[in-house]
Amino acid sequence: MISKALISRIRLLHHKKHRDEQNLFIVEGVKSCLETLHSKLEVVQCFVTERFDKFDGGFSLSQAGSLDDGSSLRLTVISEKEMERISCLKTAPEILCVVKKQQYDISNLDDEKPLLVLDSIHDPGNLGSIIRTADWFGFSQILCSDECVEYTNPKVIQATMGSFLRVKIVYTTLSDYLKTQSNRNIYGLYMKGEPIHKQSFKFNDIVLIGSESHGISENITSFVKTKIEIPLFPHEDSTPESLNASIAVAIFMYSYRELVNF
């Protein structure tokens, strides 16, 4: 059982304002919750339904289980209807965790590693896919403009499939940061530029990705040293407007990985 008051408090976390105020967010689904439970993040509450009989890691419905770090967390068994009320998903999951936010800032960025910079990515699904793709290709840090959707948005968390745990995601005013990085190569991904496969990338390059609607903002274009493009391969009766942002990032990361060993 779960009280109506607690249900109401958890439902508030569906909204950015209350996630910021409480410094908490929601993680749902077996894979993401399992990884979160065994990560360094603080899980403050964990709810399961009867469908969640037992899962890896030593947890069961009847008792507290021990995490790898020796701490314990008691699972709260709730009904399917209660899970539906607190879940952000159309189909309620077997498990839902309420997690304390992990805060990163500029000081956590490693200047010796490549950096993906996202400018005004508003779509949660796109950001989640980008984080998941970054994890796949070994990009461990992403810098987001203040206008980007927050990574703790439930749709973003769902789309990352747990990769948010392995990628540092920092939010800042991009111009303030980029003006301190004049010693690094700063690329911008545009519709028109030098072909991506002809670049000589280095291990700690910065690449800017803008929104699908407006591209890279004018106030930061002056920091771009090289404009690059993913070449269009035209074919009969087809003139696509642009690539989806997450797809463009995936192509870039693959090309980067092919050209740089880091």
N, C-alpha and C positions, 0 to 999 in steps of 0.2 A: 504493500500500500504506500501511497504517497499523498501528502496533504494537498489540498487545493491551493494553499498559500505557496507551497514549494513549486507546484506546477506553474503557477503564475510567475514566480521568480525566474524559473528556467525559460519560460516562453519569452520573457523580456530579452533574453540573450539572442533571440532571433533578430534583434535590431542593433545597429551599430552604436547608437547612443548609449545603450545599457551595457553592451560589451565593453565600451570604453570606461564607463562609470564603475563597473564591477571588476574590470581587468580580468574577465573570464570569457571563454568561448566554448562552443560545442563541437565535439567530434563524434561521428556516428559510423556504425558498421564494424564488422568483426576485424577486418584487416587493419583499418586505421586505428581502431581502439586498442587492439593488441600492441601495435607498434608504439602507440602513445603511452600505454601502461608500462612498457619496458624502456621508455626513454627517460630523459632527465626532467621532463616537464612534470609539474605537480598536478595530479588528477585529484580534484577535490570531491567529486561524486561520480559514482558509476552505477548506472541503472541497466538491468537486464530483464528480459521476459522469460517465460517458461520455455520458449523455443531455444533459448540459449542454455543448453543442458550443462555443457562443460567445454572449456576451451583451453588451448595450450597455455602453459605458464603457471598451472597449479591452482587456478581459480575454479570454484564450483558454486552452485547456487546456495549451498547450505553453510558455507564457511568462508572466512577470509582467506585469501591466498597471499603468498609472499612473492614480492617482486625480486628481481635480481639484486637490487640494492639493499635487500633485507627489510624494507618497509612493508606495511600491509595495508590493504584496502578492502573494506567490506562491501560486497555487492548488495544493492537494494533491488529485490525482485518486485516488479510492478506488472500490472495487467497490460494486455495488448492495447486496450483503449487508453490507458494512461500514457503508454509509450507514444501512441499516435498524437496525443495532446502536446507532448513536449518535443516531439521530433520536428525537424525542418523538412523532412523528406515526404514525398507523396505516399510511399510505402514505408511504414515504420520499421526500423531495424530491430535486431535482437539485442543490441547493446548501444548505449549512449553514454559518453563521458562528458563531464563538465571540467574544463581544464583552465589552469591559470596561464595567462599570456606570458610568453617569453619575450622580453624586450631587447632589441638590438638597436645600436646606433652607429654612426659613422666610424667610431673608434673600433668597432668589431670587424670592419672591412680590411682585407689583406691586400695591400697594394702589389704584392708579388703574384697575385692570381688574377685571371680574367674576370671582368665584371660586366654583367648584363644590366643595362639601365633602361627602365621602362617609363615612358612618358605618357601619362593620362590613359592608361589601360583601364577602362571602366567595366568591361564585361567580366563577371566572376568566373565564368567557364573558361575564358581565355587565360586569365591569370593563373587559375588552377592548373590548366594544361601546360602553361609555360614553366611553372614551378616543377611539375612532374617531369617535363622534358629536360630541364636543367639538371635535375637529379640523375637522369639517365645518362647524360653526356658528361657528368662530372663537373658541372658548374655549381660551385658551392655557395655563391653569393649573388644576390639580386638587389639592386638599388631602385626603389620606386619613387616617382614624384608624389607629392602630397595629394595630387588629384587622382591617383590610382585607387581602385577599389581596395579595401583593406584585406589582407590575406586571411584574417580570421572570419571573414564572411562565410557562413555555412556552405554556400555553393562553391566557394573557392576551396575550402578544406576538403569537401567531398571530391572535387575534381583532381586534387593532388594525390589522392590515394596513399596518403602517408608521407609523401615526399616533403611536405612542409617541415617535417622533423629534421631533415638533413640539409636544408638550404637556408642560409641566413637571409632574411628579407628585411631590408632597412628602408624607412621612409624619410625623405628630406626634401628641401628645396634644391632642385637639381643644379641651378645656376651657381648656388653657393658652393656646392661640392666640386663641380666641374672646373671652376676657375682655379682650384688648387691642384689640378691634375695636368698641368701643361707639359709635364715631362713624359706623359704616356700617349700612346697612339689612341685617338678617339675616333671611332668610325660611327657613321650614321647610316641606317638602312633606309634607302629611298626607292621610289619607283624608277628614277633615272640616276645612274651613277656608274662607277667602275664595276665590272663583273666580279662577283664575290670570289669566283674560283681563280682569279688572277692576283689575289692579294698575298702579301707576305706577312701573315699575322705573327705576332709575338706572344709570349706566354702570359703577359699581364695587360693585354689590350682591353680597352673599354669599347663597348658597342651600344649605341642608342637605338631603341625601337619605339616608334610613335604609335599613336592610335590609328585604327583603320580609317576612321573618318577624317582626321585632320593631319595625320603624320606627326613628325617631330615639331614641337612648338617653336615659334620664331625666336623666342627669347633665349633658346639654347642652341640654335643652329650655328652660331658663331664659334661654338666650342668644337664643332665637328671638323676634323682635319681631313678626312677622306669620306666622300659619299660613295656608298657601295649599293649594288642592286643584285637581286636574284633575277637572272635573265628570263624574259618571257619567251616561250617557244610557241609562236603563233601557229594556228592551224585553221583550216577552212571554216568560215562562218563562226569563229569564236574570238571574241575580244574581251576577256575577263577584266574587270575593273582593278582588282587587287587580290593579294593573298590574305587569308585570315592571319591575324597577328601571331597566333600560336604556331601556325604552320610555318610562317616566315622565320620565326625564332628556331624552330626545329631544323629547318634547312640550313640556317646560319650556323647553328651549333655543330651540325654534322660536318659542314665545310671547315669550320674552325678546327675541329678535332682531327680532321684529315691532314691539315696543314701544320698543326702545332702539337708537339708532345709535351703535355704538362701534367 
